[in-house]
Amino acid sequence: MTNSRQEIRKDPLQEFPRLANKLHSLWVARTYPFASIGKDVSVHYRCQLSRSIANHIRIGNDVSLARDLWFNIPPAPNRGEPAIIIEDGCGIGPYGVISARNQIHIERNIICGPSALIMDHNQAFEDVTVPILRQGMTPGGTIRIEEGCWIGSGVSIVCSQGELVIGRGSVVGANSVVTHTIPSYSVVSGDPARIVKQYDPEKKIWVLGAVRSTVVGRAKQPAETRGRFFDHVLPR
């Protein structure tokens, strides 16, 4: 009985970080000039979110932003809509980077693991006569992660141009690199990320590889991923 009581006893020191997070979240929500911010938003006190860029960020309800998550919005001309949109019910893990020159739109109920990089531009390097440091950023594109996706630990999602969409209900395996659109209800892995499993709406089952000649959901299947099959698979 004594051991059981000891196991469920809470460490009072753990309450201090929780209180700090709650107070910090309330302070950020009330004092930062966000484009909009919803209710029950948790912002870790070590989250790197600058007041100067808050007016380009829209956050929904019940969003959790973990420790050492860095928000970056490089200067861009004629910015109209928010550069970063995080909809209701999202959880963004620690040590990640969200860098939006144009727009990154994270739809509802997204799980994003630790150390994920989401960036809608890149570093220019093409001019060999100029140091890369001085070449600046590429114009980039936009990123949309559709509802219900799971982004694994260490994933890099980078859009050099156009629109990159990760389709609804997809899973991006740990340490994958995504540079092209992924169709809905897909499991992808690798560098570059390729489809290892996908939901077949006709058979109503998950199958290995990409579903041939099928567009699932809103995100169209890119040509370079059609019909590829692999001898390994991520768990359901």
N, C-alpha and C positions, 0 to 999 in steps of 0.2 A: 504493500500500500504506500509506503514511504517513497519508493522508487517511482511509482506512478505519479505521485504528487510532484515530485521533483521534475519529471519530464514535462509536465504541462505548465510549470511555473514560468512566468515571463521574466525576462531580463529587463529590469527597469531602465537600463541604459539605452535599450532599443527604442524607447519612447521619445528620446531627444531628437533623433533624426526624423522621425515621423512628424513631430511637432514642428521642426524646422521646415520640412517640406510643405506642410499645410499652411504655415504662416507665409512662406515665400510664394506659394501658389496664389493665395489671396492677394498679396501685395502686387504680384505681377498682373493679375487679372484686373485689378482696380486702377493701377497707375500706368501700365504700358498702353500706348496708343494703337492697339491692334485694329486691323480692318474690322474684325469682329472676334469675339471669344465667347464660347458657350459656358454652360454650368458644369460643375464637378470636374474641372480641369486640374490635373496634378502636374506641377512643374518642379522637378528636383532643384534644390537650392544650388547645385553645381551644374545645372544645365546652362550652356553658353548661348544665351538668347539676349541680344542687344536691344535696348530700348529704341535705338536709332532705326532699326529695320522692322519694328513691330507693326508699323502701319501698312506693310506689304504682306502681312501674314493673317490668315483667317483660320481660326481653330473652332471646331465644333464642341459638342457636349461629351463629357465622360472620356476625355483624352488624357493619356498618361505620357509624359515626356521624362525620360530617365536621366540619370546623372551623366555629366560630361558629353551630352549630345550637343553638337555644334550646328547652329543655324547660320548660314551665310547667304547674303543676297548681294552679288556684285552690282555695280552701277549699270543700268540699262536705260536707253532712251525711250521716251514715250510709253512708260509702263502704265497700263490702265488697271486691269484686274490684279488681285493679289498674286504675288510671285509664288507663295507657298500656301496651299490649302490642305488642311488636315480635317477630315470630316469626323462625324460622331463615332465613338467607340474604338478609336485607334490606340494602340500601345506601341510606342517607339522606344526601342531598347537603348542601353547605355553605349557610350563611346562612338556613336554614329555621327555621320555628317550629312546634312541636307543643304545642298548648295544650288540655288535657283537664280540663273541669269534671266530666264524667261518665265517659265511656270512649271512647278511640280505640284500635281494634284493627287493627293492620297485619299481615296474614297473611304467609305464606312467600313468599320470592323476589320482593319488591317493589323496583323501582328508583324512587327519588324524586330528581328533579333539583334543582339549586340554587334557593334562595330560594322554596321551596314553603311555603305556610301551610296547616296542618291544624288546625282549631279546632272543637270541638263545642258552642260557645256563641257569644254575640255580646254587644255592648254595648247596653244598653237606652237608648232615646232618646225613647220615646213621650210622656212627661210634659213638656210644653213649659214648665211652671212651675219645673222643676228643671234645673240645668245637667247636661248629659249626663255629665260627669265624675263626678257624684254619684249617678247613677241605677244604677250597678252593672251586673252581668251579667244576661243572660237565663238562665232555667233550662237552656236548650239541650237537646241530645239525645245521640245516640251516633253514632259513625262506624266503619264497618268497610270496610277496603279488602281485597278478597279476593285470593287467591293469584295471583301472576304478573302483576300490573299494572305499568304504566309511567306514572309521574306526571311530567309534563314540567316544565321550568324555569318558575318564576314562577307556578305554579298556586295557586289559592286554593280550599280545600275547607272550607266552613263549614256547620254544621248548626244551625239555629235551634231546631228541635224534632223530636221523633220519632227515627227511625233513618235515617241516610243510608248507603247501601251502594254502593260501586263494585264492580261485578261482576267475577268472575274473568276474567283475561286481557285486561283493557281498557287502552286508551291514552287518557290525558288530555293534549291538546295544550298546548304552552307558553302561559302567561299566561291560561289558561282559568279561569273561575269556576264551581265546582260547588256547587249548593245542594240538589239533588235526587238521588235514587237513579238509578244508571246500570246498565242490564242488562249481563250478562256478554258478553265478546267484542265490545266496542264501541269505536269510535274517536270521541272527542268533542272539540269545540273551541268556543271563543268565550265571550262574556259576555252572557247565561248560556250555559253549555256545552250544546251540542246534538249529537246523533248525526250524524256525517258518513259513517260507514262502520260496517257490522256484519256479523258472520259469520252466514250462513244455514245452519243445521244440516241442512235438507232438501236444499238444492242443494250444500252443502259448499263454498261459495265465499264470499268477501267481497263485499258489495254496497254500493252507495251508499245513504245514508240508513238509516232504521230498518227492520228486518225486521217486516213487518206481522203483527199478531195472533200474535206468537211470544214466548214467554218462554224466554230462553236462560240456562241455569245457575240459580243460586240467587237472583240479584237480579232482581226483577220489573221489567218495563219500565214507567216512569211514563207516564201518559196524555198528558202534555204533549209527549212526544217521539215518539209513535207516528206513523208515516207521513210524517215530514218528510224532504224531499230537498233537497240543496244542490248548487250547481254548482262546488264546490271540494271537495277531498279531501286528507286527510293521507296521506303515504306508508305503505305496508304495513310 
